[in-house]
């Protein structure tokens, strides 16, 4: 049976090393693994739909799902294992002191063009 060619784009993480170096095979697939920086992956994935399997920005993925334009199916695999909540910025005049205060508030997300 012929191997199905797939391209995987993902950061250089220890959790993906076995697929990247070929020691773990994906049955029936001929894998091309591209180890790239997340920003490049996200841009190429959302703009050009370049990859068959890709690490994605969760917020941008949700935006495309909500718009009905998602080219990808989400799988809950958190490969970078970074705590991203430290990247939330709150305007001091907004009156937000705890996560509960976000109920009913407007939240902005960085978008990928």
C-alpha angles and dihedrals in degrees: 000000000000119000116247111234114229132175118214120194116194141139121266099270130157089232092062098038095100092056091041094052093040097242088121113048127205103227113245094006136108101211127209106190117198113196103202139153113273094242091057092045093051093048095048094042097050098035102039105013086228101160135062091209122021145168105242140192103256094215093049091046090053090049091055092046090051090049092048090239102107115137090187138064113225120238116186099237111136101198101167094050094201123147101238099178090092085074095071114112121196124197106238093226092054094087093232114145102153138020090261088064089067092074109118093004127125115251123197125213129196107249129213113224 
